[in-house]
Amino acid sequence: MKCDLHVHSAHSGTVPVAILRHFFLESYSPPADVYATLRKRGMDLVTLTDHDSISGAEELRRHSDFFVSEEVTCRMPSGTQVHVGVYDLTERQHCEITRRRNDMIRLLCYLSEQRLFFTVNHVFSSVTGRRDSDDFKWFSEYFPGVEGRNGQMLPAANRHASAFARRRRKVQVAGSDAHSLASVGTTFTEVPGARDKDEFFAGLRAGYGQLGGQSGSYWKLTRDIFLLCREMMREDHWTVLLSPLLALVPAGVAVNYMCDVYFVRRWGGRINPVTVGAGRSVPGSQKLPA
């Protein structure tokens, strides 16, 4: 069975940038369209991982192959932020997670007590801001899963995330991190032989998951941002007045990628001084397709 374990819809809120947050959503994709696209691209199970929200699930609960998830914005003890994927949860659990998300110790205790499967996402990316060396100790000791392949992150960032997970015997997952329909389902997690959601997660926890699909690239992210801008202008017609600013998108993406390259080199060298090749495995690790 295949499932894209990191995908966003129009319920992911606004862009966390001072000016843009007033009119620019993280995604404009209706949940029903996300569902249809995922199924069309071969996903056997479907979930949404909107930022700190499960509102998009209401439209999809009627589907037997859908389960509720979210991407939680959390505060680490060091004061940094991190995105945590939490899977197959209930509305009550979502409410309790929301109450605890700025206290990592309480949150980890609750997730473990509820036996929820959770991951740290895009570990070697600057997308959530600065990182502290103590953060990696928390990821290593208390997180059962690591996002080993993210469809918007640099290949180098994914290689380091996967190596970090293998060395620490963590479950690895993959997801597109799609904010536009063009990228939905292009990166995914597969558990061969699983026949339903319960077997999928049992296989995942047991280390039988495989990472499939693409990493990110400059051109892919640039395309997706242009698509988001187009959807923004369709949603709020007055934003067409901002169209001259589209010329700045390629430069903005380039700056973002330069920051991520620096981030990967800094933290990858410190945390994974000798990287394990993407095609190799170690005992107890997951098979990683080329």
C-alpha positions as CSV (number, residue, x, y, z in Angstrom):
1,M,0.0,0.0,0.0
2,K,1.1,3.5,-0.8
3,C,0.3,6.7,1.1
4,D,1.6,10.3,0.7
5,L,2.2,11.1,4.4
6,H,2.8,14.8,4.0
7,V,0.3,16.8,2.0
8,H,-1.5,20.1,2.5
9,S,-4.9,21.5,1.6
10,A,-6.7,24.9,1.8
11,H,-7.0,24.3,5.6
12,S,-3.3,24.8,6.3
13,G,-3.7,28.5,7.2
14,T,-1.7,31.5,5.9
15,V,1.9,31.8,5.0
16,P,4.0,32.5,8.1
17,V,5.6,35.7,6.7
18,A,4.8,39.1,8.2
19,I,3.2,40.8,5.1
20,L,2.1,37.7,3.1
21,R,0.1,36.2,5.9
22,H,-2.6,38.8,5.4
23,F,-3.6,37.5,2.0
24,F,-1.6,34.4,1.0
25,L,-2.7,30.9,2.0
26,E,-0.2,28.0,2.4
27,S,-2.4,26.1,-0.1
28,Y,-5.5,26.6,-2.1
29,S,-6.2,23.0,-2.9
30,P,-9.7,21.8,-1.8
31,P,-9.6,18.6,0.2
32,A,-11.8,16.8,-2.3
33,D,-9.4,17.7,-5.1
34,V,-6.4,16.5,-3.1
35,Y,-8.1,13.2,-2.4
36,A,-9.0,12.7,-6.1
37,T,-5.5,13.5,-7.2
38,L,-3.9,11.2,-4.6
39,R,-6.1,8.3,-5.7
40,K,-5.4,9.1,-9.4
41,R,-1.7,8.9,-8.7
42,G,-1.9,5.5,-7.1
43,M,-2.2,6.2,-3.4
44,D,-4.1,3.4,-1.6
45,L,-4.5,5.3,1.6
46,V,-5.2,9.1,1.9
47,T,-4.5,11.6,4.6
48,L,-4.0,15.4,5.0
49,T,-1.3,16.9,7.1
50,D,-2.5,20.5,7.4
51,H,-0.7,22.9,9.7
52,D,-2.2,22.6,13.2
53,S,-5.6,21.8,11.7
54,I,-7.8,18.8,11.0
55,S,-10.7,20.9,9.4
56,G,-10.1,19.5,6.0
57,A,-10.9,16.0,7.3
58,E,-14.6,16.8,7.5
59,E,-15.0,16.6,3.8
60,L,-13.2,13.2,3.5
61,R,-14.3,11.2,6.5
62,R,-16.8,9.3,4.4
63,H,-14.0,7.6,2.4
64,S,-13.0,4.3,4.0
65,D,-9.4,4.8,2.8
66,F,-9.0,8.2,4.5
67,F,-7.5,8.8,8.0
68,V,-7.0,12.0,10.0
69,S,-3.5,13.4,10.5
70,E,-1.9,16.8,10.9
71,E,1.5,18.6,10.9
72,V,1.9,20.2,14.3
73,T,4.0,23.3,14.8
74,C,5.9,22.7,18.1
75,R,8.2,24.6,20.4
76,M,11.4,22.7,21.4
77,P,12.9,23.1,24.8
78,S,15.7,25.1,23.1
79,G,13.1,27.6,21.9
80,T,13.3,26.6,18.2
81,Q,10.3,25.5,16.2
82,V,9.8,22.1,14.6
83,H,7.1,20.5,12.5
84,V,5.8,17.1,13.8
85,G,3.7,14.8,11.7
86,V,1.1,13.1,13.8
87,Y,-0.9,10.3,12.1
88,D,-4.3,8.6,12.5
89,L,-5.7,10.7,15.4
90,T,-9.1,11.6,16.7
91,E,-10.6,15.0,17.1
92,R,-10.1,14.8,20.9
93,Q,-6.5,13.9,20.4
94,H,-6.1,16.9,18.1
95,C,-7.4,19.2,20.8
96,E,-5.1,17.8,23.4
97,I,-2.1,18.1,21.0
98,T,-3.0,21.7,20.4
99,R,-3.0,22.4,24.1
100,R,0.5,20.9,24.5
101,R,2.3,21.9,21.3
102,N,4.3,24.6,22.9
103,D,5.6,22.3,25.7
104,M,7.5,19.5,24.0
105,I,7.9,17.4,27.1
106,R,4.1,17.3,27.8
107,L,3.4,16.7,24.1
108,L,5.8,13.8,23.8
109,C,4.4,12.2,26.9
110,Y,0.9,12.6,25.5
111,L,1.7,11.2,22.1
112,S,3.5,8.2,23.7
113,E,0.7,7.6,26.1
114,Q,-1.9,7.6,23.3
115,R,0.4,5.3,21.2
116,L,0.2,7.7,18.3
117,F,2.8,7.4,15.5
118,F,4.6,10.7,14.9
119,T,7.6,11.9,13.0
120,V,9.9,14.9,12.9
121,N,9.7,16.5,9.4
122,H,12.3,18.0,7.1
123,V,15.0,17.7,9.8
124,F,17.8,19.2,7.7
125,S,15.9,22.2,6.3
126,S,15.7,25.8,7.5
127,V,12.0,25.9,6.8
128,T,11.1,26.3,10.5
129,G,14.0,28.6,11.3
130,R,17.2,28.0,13.3
131,R,18.1,24.7,14.9
132,D,20.0,23.9,18.1
133,S,22.3,20.9,18.7
134,D,20.1,19.7,21.6
135,D,17.1,19.4,19.2
136,F,18.8,16.5,17.5
137,K,19.2,14.7,20.8
138,W,15.4,15.0,21.3
139,F,14.8,13.7,17.8
140,S,17.2,10.9,18.4
141,E,15.9,9.8,21.8
142,Y,12.1,10.5,21.8
143,F,10.8,10.5,18.2
144,P,9.8,7.1,16.7
145,G,9.9,8.4,13.1
146,V,11.8,10.7,10.8
147,E,10.7,12.1,7.4
148,G,13.5,10.5,5.3
149,R,12.2,12.0,2.0
150,N,10.3,15.2,1.5
151,G,9.2,16.1,-2.0
152,Q,10.1,19.8,-1.6
153,M,13.4,19.5,0.1
154,L,16.9,19.3,-1.4
155,P,18.2,15.8,-2.2
156,A,21.1,16.5,0.2
157,A,18.7,17.4,3.0
158,N,16.8,14.1,2.4
159,R,20.0,12.1,2.3
160,H,21.1,13.5,5.6
161,A,17.6,12.9,7.1
162,S,17.6,9.3,5.9
163,A,21.1,8.7,7.2
164,F,20.2,10.2,10.6
165,A,17.1,7.9,10.8
166,R,19.1,4.8,9.8
167,R,21.8,5.3,12.3
168,R,19.3,5.8,15.1
169,R,17.0,2.9,14.0
170,K,14.1,5.3,13.4
171,V,11.1,4.5,11.2
172,Q,11.3,6.5,8.0
173,V,8.4,8.0,6.0
174,A,8.1,10.0,2.8
175,G,5.6,12.6,1.6
176,S,5.3,15.2,-1.1
177,D,4.8,18.2,1.3
178,A,2.6,19.4,-1.6
179,H,1.0,22.8,-1.3
180,S,-0.3,22.6,-4.9
181,L,-2.0,19.8,-6.7
182,A,0.9,19.5,-9.2
183,S,3.0,17.9,-6.5
184,V,0.4,15.9,-4.6
185,G,1.3,12.2,-4.5
186,T,4.7,12.6,-6.2
187,T,6.5,11.4,-3.0
188,F,5.1,8.6,-0.9
189,T,5.6,5.9,1.7
190,E,5.0,2.3,0.6
191,V,4.5,-0.8,2.8
192,P,4.5,-3.9,0.6
193,G,1.9,-6.5,1.4
194,A,-0.3,-4.3,3.7
195,R,-4.0,-4.7,3.0
196,D,-5.5,-1.9,5.2
197,K,-4.5,1.1,7.3
198,D,-3.8,-1.0,10.4
199,E,-1.4,-3.3,8.5
200,F,0.2,-0.3,6.8
201,F,1.1,1.3,10.2
202,A,2.1,-2.1,11.7
203,G,4.4,-2.7,8.8
204,L,5.8,0.9,9.0
205,R,6.6,0.5,12.7
206,A,8.2,-2.9,12.0
207,G,10.6,-1.3,9.5
208,Y,9.1,-2.5,6.3
209,G,8.3,0.9,4.9
210,Q,9.9,2.0,1.6
211,L,10.4,5.6,0.5
212,G,9.2,6.4,-3.0
213,G,9.1,9.3,-5.4
214,Q,10.9,12.6,-5.8
215,S,13.0,15.0,-3.7
216,G,12.6,18.7,-4.3
217,S,14.4,21.0,-6.7
218,Y,14.7,24.6,-7.5
219,W,12.4,24.3,-10.6
220,K,9.8,22.2,-8.8
221,L,9.5,24.7,-5.9
222,T,9.4,27.7,-8.3
223,R,6.6,26.1,-10.3
224,D,4.6,25.3,-7.2
225,I,4.9,28.9,-6.0
226,F,3.7,30.3,-9.3
227,L,0.8,27.9,-9.1
228,L,-0.1,29.1,-5.6
229,C,0.1,32.7,-6.8
230,R,-2.3,31.9,-9.7
231,E,-4.7,30.3,-7.2
232,M,-4.4,33.3,-4.9
233,M,-5.4,35.6,-7.8
234,R,-8.4,33.4,-8.7
235,E,-9.5,33.4,-5.0
236,D,-9.0,37.2,-4.4
237,H,-9.2,39.0,-7.7
238,W,-7.7,42.2,-6.3
239,T,-4.4,40.4,-5.8
240,V,-3.9,40.6,-9.5
241,L,-2.5,44.0,-8.7
242,L,0.4,42.2,-7.2
243,S,1.3,40.3,-10.4
244,P,4.4,42.4,-11.2
245,L,5.9,40.9,-8.0
246,L,5.9,37.5,-9.6
247,A,9.1,38.5,-11.4
248,L,10.8,38.2,-7.9
249,V,9.7,34.6,-7.3
250,P,12.7,32.9,-9.0
251,A,15.1,35.1,-7.0
252,G,13.3,34.4,-3.8
253,V,13.4,30.7,-4.4
254,A,17.1,30.9,-5.1
255,V,17.7,32.7,-1.8
256,N,15.7,30.1,0.0
257,Y,17.7,27.3,-1.6
258,M,21.0,29.0,-0.7
259,C,19.8,29.2,2.9
260,D,18.9,25.5,2.8
261,V,22.3,24.5,1.2
262,Y,24.1,26.4,4.1
263,F,21.8,24.7,6.7
264,V,22.4,21.2,5.3
265,R,26.2,21.7,5.2
266,R,26.3,23.1,8.7
267,W,24.1,20.6,10.4
268,G,24.7,17.6,8.1
269,G,28.4,17.9,8.8
270,R,27.9,18.0,12.5
271,I,25.2,15.4,12.9
272,N,26.2,13.0,10.1
273,P,30.0,13.5,9.7
274,V,30.1,10.5,7.3
275,T,26.9,10.1,5.3
276,V,25.5,6.7,4.5
277,G,24.9,6.3,0.8
278,A,21.2,6.7,-0.2
279,G,21.1,3.2,-1.7
280,R,22.7,1.3,1.2
281,S,21.1,-0.2,4.2
282,V,22.2,-1.2,7.7
283,P,20.7,-4.0,9.8
284,G,17.2,-3.1,10.9
285,S,17.0,-0.3,8.4
286,Q,14.4,0.2,5.7
287,K,15.0,-0.5,2.1
288,L,15.5,2.7,0.2
289,P,14.7,2.7,-3.5
290,A,17.1,4.5,-5.8
